[in-house]
Amino acid sequence: MLPNDAAEDRADQIFRIGPETLVASSSTIIAGRVSHYHKDVLKVSQPGSDGFPLKWKITAELADPVTLKGSSVPQPIAFSKLEHSFMSPVPTQNPRWEQDYGELVPDGAVVLFFSGADSQTIRKVLPGGTGEQDLGAMVKDIVSIQRLTDPKERIRRWLGYLSSASMSEGYRVALRSLAHAGAPWQEIEPALRNILKQAGPSPDVRAFSFGFVAFNITQNTWEAHSSAALDLLCTSFSGQADPRLALRNLSSLSLVLHYTSEQPAQASRRALREQAVKCLRGWASLGFADKDLAEEYKRMRQQYAIQ
């Protein structure tokens, strides 16, 4: 995939925005169960029995409310939500992470996010998920760390959360929060190295962590340590045996190449470009066991003039 403006926007959304962003900007958060569920179909793919819903509105009430942040809200709590089929031709405006939670279902878990001075204006309604996607449990964890007033203690807690996360999104929340909190590279590097090196975290977590480092190199997040961050990526990439994960890592490295190749060329980025190119040349010299990797590397060589 070419690292054009759209790709950069997607990277910005993935590596900057998550549940923690919504939690921080919400005055009150209440979890519960969907009751009095009602669905009104607003748009179908085509008339007749062969058509399927493309857009609909859910109206419901919150049962068994539990306040996760802020103050309790007078009951009954009624809410509504517009939903779209994944087949809808209209792209969703929701952040990437929200799309993973799917649709509301009768008696299913739900989390309501409130804003406004009165803390009674519902700004977001999300399915609560279960197990690996238990949004309510994650929100509770996020609130407990975000409420800490000592910045150093907050970073310490996010590092602890990163090492003990039980959900894939938990890793992503912790990494984004650490970057937002200005965690020094020396403090975050051991955890990142462990994630990229170990087989324990899921491939999605490892791919995200790799891309997270690449993205933050392009944002100059760790300033004087950008070369060390890129060296960590190169070490991980060179030893990657999974071709599917290697392909995702290669796509992330293209973010660094794009950043260091922007015109007019900046001398301060030249060393990073040379470091990235050396890494890729060394990896490519060993040959390709996967044709998709070979084709993607060929495309990158052409786009970024890698000799």
KADA-V965574 format. One record per residue. N is the residue number from 1. PHI is phi in degrees with one decimal (* if undefined). Layout:
BEGIN
N & PHI
N & PHI
END
This chain:
BEGIN
1 & *
2 & -71.5
3 & -81.0
4 & -90.4
5 & -59.7
6 & -63.3
7 & -65.0
8 & -65.1
9 & -62.8
10 & -64.3
11 & -62.6
12 & -61.2
13 & -68.8
14 & -68.7
15 & -96.5
16 & -117.8
17 & -116.1
18 & -161.7
19 & -53.8
20 & -61.9
21 & -67.3
22 & -67.4
23 & -62.2
24 & -62.2
25 & -93.2
26 & -101.3
27 & -80.2
28 & -140.5
29 & -134.7
30 & -131.1
31 & -105.3
32 & 179.3
33 & -124.6
34 & -75.2
35 & -128.4
36 & 52.8
37 & -67.2
38 & -142.1
39 & -120.5
40 & -112.1
41 & -77.2
42 & -103.5
43 & -152.6
44 & -120.6
45 & -67.4
46 & -165.1
47 & -65.2
48 & 95.1
49 & -70.6
50 & -85.5
51 & -77.6
52 & -134.1
53 & -62.8
54 & -108.1
55 & -147.6
56 & -151.8
57 & -120.9
58 & -102.6
59 & -119.3
60 & -163.2
61 & -126.8
62 & -92.3
63 & -108.1
64 & 51.8
65 & -67.6
66 & -131.3
67 & -81.7
68 & -97.8
69 & -155.0
70 & 80.5
71 & -104.0
72 & -66.4
73 & -116.5
74 & -54.6
75 & -101.4
76 & -72.8
77 & -103.7
78 & -92.8
79 & -149.7
80 & -142.2
81 & -154.7
82 & -85.8
83 & -128.5
84 & -126.5
85 & -71.0
86 & -66.0
87 & -87.7
88 & -63.6
89 & -72.4
90 & -89.8
91 & -66.1
92 & -73.5
93 & -95.0
94 & -73.7
95 & -57.2
96 & -54.0
97 & -65.4
98 & -65.7
99 & -64.6
100 & -71.8
101 & -90.5
102 & 68.9
103 & -114.7
104 & -70.1
105 & -134.0
106 & -55.2
107 & 68.1
108 & -80.3
109 & -70.9
110 & -148.9
111 & -127.2
112 & -107.0
113 & -111.8
114 & -108.9
115 & -144.3
116 & 96.7
117 & -61.5
118 & -88.6
119 & 55.0
120 & -124.6
121 & -95.1
122 & -78.3
123 & -99.7
124 & -154.4
125 & -122.1
126 & -132.2
127 & -57.2
128 & -81.0
129 & 68.4
130 & -142.0
131 & 55.5
132 & -59.6
133 & -116.3
134 & -76.1
135 & -65.7
136 & -59.1
137 & -65.1
138 & -66.6
139 & -59.1
140 & -59.3
141 & -64.4
142 & -62.4
143 & -59.9
144 & -63.9
145 & -88.7
146 & -64.9
147 & -77.5
148 & -66.2
149 & -93.5
150 & -85.3
151 & -57.0
152 & -66.2
153 & -68.1
154 & -64.6
155 & -63.2
156 & -59.9
157 & -69.5
158 & -66.9
159 & -64.1
160 & -65.2
161 & -66.0
162 & -62.7
163 & -78.1
164 & -121.0
165 & -58.3
166 & -102.0
167 & -123.5
168 & -59.2
169 & -66.4
170 & -62.3
171 & -60.3
172 & -65.4
173 & -58.7
174 & -64.5
175 & -65.0
176 & -61.7
177 & -66.9
178 & -65.5
179 & -64.7
180 & -63.6
181 & -81.5
182 & 76.2
183 & -61.0
184 & -62.5
185 & -56.7
186 & -61.1
187 & -86.5
188 & -91.1
189 & -59.3
190 & -59.0
191 & -67.8
192 & -64.4
193 & -61.5
194 & -65.3
195 & -64.1
196 & -73.0
197 & -89.5
198 & -83.6
199 & -88.1
200 & -60.7
201 & -60.9
202 & -66.5
203 & -55.2
204 & -63.9
205 & -65.2
206 & -67.3
207 & -66.0
208 & -63.4
209 & -61.8
210 & -62.6
211 & -65.1
212 & -60.6
213 & -64.8
214 & -59.7
215 & -61.1
216 & -72.7
217 & -63.0
218 & -70.2
219 & -96.5
220 & 56.3
221 & -62.4
222 & -106.1
223 & 44.6
224 & -68.0
225 & -109.0
226 & -61.6
227 & -64.9
228 & -65.7
229 & -65.9
230 & -67.3
231 & -62.6
232 & -62.5
233 & -64.6
234 & -64.1
235 & -62.0
236 & -66.8
237 & -65.1
238 & -63.9
239 & -100.5
240 & -78.2
241 & -92.6
242 & -84.7
243 & -62.3
244 & -68.7
245 & -71.3
246 & -61.6
247 & -65.4
248 & -67.6
249 & -64.9
250 & -62.4
251 & -62.8
252 & -68.2
253 & -63.7
254 & -65.5
255 & -62.1
256 & -67.3
257 & -63.0
258 & -63.5
259 & -61.8
260 & -83.4
261 & -108.1
262 & -58.8
263 & -100.9
264 & -69.6
265 & -59.7
266 & -104.9
267 & -58.8
268 & -66.5
269 & -101.0
270 & -62.2
271 & -64.2
272 & -65.8
273 & -61.8
274 & -60.7
275 & -66.0
276 & -66.8
277 & -64.3
278 & -60.0
279 & -60.6
280 & -67.7
281 & -62.8
282 & -62.3
283 & -65.6
284 & -69.0
285 & -65.8
286 & -84.0
287 & 92.2
288 & -116.7
289 & -89.7
290 & -135.1
291 & -69.6
292 & -65.2
293 & -63.7
294 & -62.1
295 & -68.1
296 & -67.2
297 & -65.3
298 & -61.1
299 & -62.9
300 & -64.8
301 & -59.9
302 & -68.8
303 & -66.9
304 & -107.9
305 & 52.9
306 & -86.1
307 & -85.8
END
